[in-house]
Amino acid sequence: MPETTETAPVAAESKATQRWQKAIRPWMQYVVTGVIIFFLLVSGWQIYYLHQRIASAPELKLDFVASGSLAAEQEQWRNLARLEAHVIQQRYHQANVILMSRIWTTYLGFVTGMILAVVGAAFILGKLREQSSEISGKTELWQISIASTSPGLMMVVLGTALMLTTILTHHQIGVHDVPTYVGAVNRAPTAAITTVPAPADISDALKNLEERRATDADSLLKQ
C-alpha cells in the first residue's frame, strides 16, 4: 500500500506532462520551422547583397580625349588625377566590402545564437528531458559549470554566450591613404622635367604616362 501511494503522484505527474507535451507540440514545430525559414531567407538575401556589392567595384573610365590646347604637363597632371581618384575609390570600396563582411559574420553569430536560445526556450516549455549533460569552462579569473537534464537549457546557455560573443567582439578596420601616382611626381626633382608633345589619342597618353613614371622612379633611385 505505501508503494502504491508513492507511485500514484508520479504517474499522475507523468500523464499531466504527456498531455502538456501533446498540446504544445504543434507550437514547438511551428517555432522550429519558422526560425529555420527565417534564417535561410534572410541569410540568402544578405549573401546575395554582399556579392552584389563586391561585384560593383568602381571602374576606371578612360573616356577623356587628349586636348592639343593643353601643355604636356597639364595633360599629364589631368591623367594622374584621374588615376589617383580611381585608386582612392578602389581603396575605400575594398574597405566597405571588408566592413560588410565583418557585419555579415557578426550577423551569422548573433542569429545563430538567437535561434539556439529560441529553440531551447521551446524545449524548456515542452518539458523535454534527457540524460544529464554538463557544460564547463574556466580561465585564470573564473570557472563555470552547468549540469542539467534539460537540453533546452543547454541550448539557451550556448545561444546566449554566442550572442554576447558577437556583440562584444570588435573588428578594427583602418584605411591608410598614401598617394600612388601624384606623390611620385611630387617627390621627383624639378630638373628631371622634360617637355613632350601632347598625345593625339588615349593610347599615346597612357604610354607617355608610363614613360614618365619610369623616369621619375629612376630619378628617385639615383637620389
N, C-alpha and C positions, 0 to 999 in steps of 0.2 A: 504493500500500500504506500509506504513513503516514497519508493522509487517512482510509482505511477504519479504521485502528487508532484514530484520534481520535474518529470519529463513533460507534464501537461503544459506548463507555461512555455517551455522551449518549443513544443510542437505548435502551439498557438502563435508564437512569435514567428516561427518559420513560415507558417501559412500566411500570416499578415505580410511578411516580406515578399513572398511569392506573388501575392495579389498586387502589392505596390509595384514590383518589377514588371508585372504584366501590364499594368495600367500606364507606366511611364515608358515602356519600351518603344512605342511609336515616336514619342518626343525625342528620345535618345537617337533614334535612327535619323530623324529629321535634322538634329543638331550636327551629327557626324557628316551626313551628306551635304548639308548646307555649307559647312566650313570648308569641305573639300572643293566644292564647286566654286566658292568664293576665292579660295587660294589659286585654283587653276586659272580662272578668268582674269583676275587682277594681275597675277604673275605673268600670264601670257601677254596681256596688254602692256605691262611695264617693260618686258624684254623686247617687245616689238618697237616700242617708242625709243628705247635706248639704242637699238640697232639703227633706227632711222636717224637719230641724232649723230651717231658715229659716221654714218654714210654721208651726211650732209656737211662735209668739210668744205671750207672756203676754197674756191678755185682761183687760180691766177689768170686774170683776163688781160691778154695782150692785144687789146683792141685799139690801141693808140697808133697813130701814124706819125712817123718822123717828120718834123717840120723843118724845111730848109731855112726858115727865117730865124730859127734859134741857133745860138752858138753851140759848139760841140760840148762845152762844159755844162751849159744849161740842159741840153738834151740828155747828157749823162746823169745829171742830178735828178731829172724827172724819172728816168728809168730806175735809178737806185731807190728813189722814194716809193715807187710802186712795188718794187721787190721787198723793201723793208716793211711796208704796210702788209704785204701778203704774209711775211714771216710772223709778224705780230698776230695777225688773225689766226694763223695756224697754231701758234703757241697757246693762245687763250682758248681756242676750240679744244685743243687737247686737254687743257686744264678743266674745262667744263665737262668733258667726257669722263675724266677721272673722278670729278666730283659726283657726277650722276651714277657712276659705277659704285662709289662708296655708299651713296644713298640707297642704291639697289641692294647692296649687301646688308646694310642695316635694316632695310625693309624686310628682307627674307628672314633674318634672325628674329625680328620683332613679331612678324606674322606667324612664324612657326611656333614661337613661344606662346603667343595668344591662342593658337589652335590647340596646343597641348593643354593649356590651362582650361579652355572652354570644354574640351572633350573630357578632361579629368573631372571637372565640376559635374558634368553629366553622369559620369560613372559614380561619383560620390552620391548624387541624388538617387541613382539607381541601386544603391546599396550593394554594389558588386564587391565580392570578397575573393581573394586568392591566398596562396601561401604567403607567409611573411616575407617582405622584401626590405632591404636596408640600403640606404644611401649615406655615405660618409665621405668626409673630406676634411683636411686640416692644413694649416700653414703654421708659420712660426708664431703668429699672433692669436689665432683662433682655431677651433676644431668644432665640427658639426657632424651629427649622426642622426639619421631619421630611419626608424623601422616601423612598418605598417603593413597590414593585410589588405589595405585598400589600394588598388592600382591607380584609382583616380587621384588620390592624394599625392602619389609619387609624380604623376603627370603634372599636377598643379605646381608642385615644387620645382620640377625641372623647367616647366614653361616660364614660371616667374623668374627663375635665375637666368634663363636665356634672354628674356625681355630686358632685365636690368643690365645684363652684359652689353647688349646692343645700344642701350641708351647711354651708358656711362663711357663707352669706348669712343674716343675722339680721334678722327683721322685728319692729320695735318697735311694740307695741300698748299704748296707755295709756287709762285711764278716769279722767276728772276729775269727781268728784261735786260738784254745785252744787245747793243747794235751789231748787226751782222754785215750789212752792205755799206751803210752810211759811215759807220765807225771806222772801217778800213780806209776810206778816203780821208776822213778827218785826221787819222794818225799818219797819213803819208806826208812826206816833205813836199813843200811847195815847189822846190826846184825840179821835181820829177814830173811836173805837169807838162804834157805835150798837146799840141793842137792837131786835131784830126778833122777831116771834113765831115759834115753832117751826113748821117747814113740815109740812104734812099728808101729803105724798107725796114721791116721789123727784124728780119734775119740779120741784116748788117748791124742793126743797133745792138742786138744780143751778142754778136761776135765782137764788136768793139768793147762792149761791157766786159766780156770775159778777158780780152787782152788787157784792158785797164786794170782789172783785179789782179791779173798775174804780175803786171808791172809794179803795182803797189805792194804786193806780197814780197817781191824780190827786193824792193827798197827797204822794207821793214827788216828782212833778214840781214841785209848789209849793215844796218844800224846796230 
